[in-house]
């Protein structure tokens, strides 16, 4: 597994856990880590949010590429 895949996976998990905590407990993990209250942002928290978003986009592309690579030749229109 590529290091970028692992990093993206970790960031996607952090984002999912953060949104789960926001929805269930109204607790913003990223804000708490950087010493802010719920809903507050600063340059560090915005950078974390941006990295999580970029990791999500990367994960979507990676998932789509792996699905295309796993598709059998018969489903590509060849008979």
C-alpha positions as CSV (number, residue, x, y, z in Angstrom):
1,X,0.0,0.0,0.0
2,X,1.3,3.4,-0.9
3,X,2.1,5.8,1.9
4,X,-0.3,8.4,0.3
5,X,-3.1,5.8,0.4
6,X,-2.4,5.2,4.1
7,X,-2.3,8.9,4.9
8,X,-5.5,9.6,2.9
9,X,-7.2,6.7,4.7
10,X,-6.2,8.0,8.1
11,X,-7.5,11.5,7.2
12,X,-10.8,10.2,5.9
13,X,-11.2,8.2,9.2
14,X,-10.5,11.3,11.2
15,X,-13.0,13.3,9.2
16,X,-15.6,10.6,9.5
17,X,-15.1,10.4,13.3
18,X,-15.2,14.1,13.6
19,X,-18.5,14.4,11.8
20,X,-19.9,11.5,13.8
21,X,-19.0,13.2,17.0
22,X,-20.5,16.5,15.7
23,X,-23.7,14.8,14.8
24,X,-24.0,12.6,17.9
25,X,-22.4,14.7,20.7
26,X,-22.0,18.2,19.3
27,X,-18.3,17.8,19.9
28,X,-15.7,19.0,17.3
29,X,-12.6,16.9,17.7
30,X,-10.5,19.0,15.4
31,X,-11.4,22.2,17.3
32,X,-10.7,20.4,20.6
33,X,-7.3,19.2,19.4
34,X,-6.2,22.8,18.4
35,X,-7.6,24.3,21.6
36,X,-10.8,25.9,20.2
37,X,-14.5,25.6,21.1
38,X,-17.1,24.0,19.0
39,X,-17.5,25.7,15.6
40,X,-14.5,28.0,16.0
41,X,-11.7,27.8,13.4
42,X,-8.2,29.1,13.0
43,X,-5.5,28.6,10.3
44,X,-4.5,25.2,11.8
45,X,-8.0,23.8,12.0
46,X,-8.9,25.1,8.5
47,X,-5.7,23.4,7.2
48,X,-6.8,20.1,8.9
49,X,-10.3,20.4,7.4
50,X,-8.8,21.1,4.0
51,X,-6.5,18.1,4.2
52,X,-9.4,15.9,5.3
53,X,-11.4,17.2,2.3
54,X,-8.5,16.6,-0.1
55,X,-8.1,13.0,1.3
56,X,-11.8,12.4,0.6
57,X,-11.4,13.5,-3.0
58,X,-8.3,11.3,-3.3
59,X,-10.2,8.4,-1.8
60,X,-13.1,8.8,-4.3
61,X,-10.6,8.8,-7.2
62,X,-8.7,5.8,-5.8
63,X,-11.9,3.9,-5.2
64,X,-13.1,4.6,-8.8
65,X,-9.8,3.6,-10.2
66,X,-9.7,0.3,-8.3
67,X,-13.3,-0.5,-9.4
68,X,-12.4,0.2,-13.1
69,X,-9.3,-2.0,-12.8
70,X,-11.3,-4.9,-11.2
71,X,-14.0,-4.8,-13.9
72,X,-13.8,-7.9,-16.1
73,X,-13.2,-7.3,-19.8
74,X,-16.6,-8.8,-20.7
75,X,-18.4,-5.9,-19.0
76,X,-16.4,-3.4,-21.1
77,X,-18.4,-4.3,-24.2
78,X,-16.2,-6.9,-25.7
79,X,-17.8,-10.2,-26.6
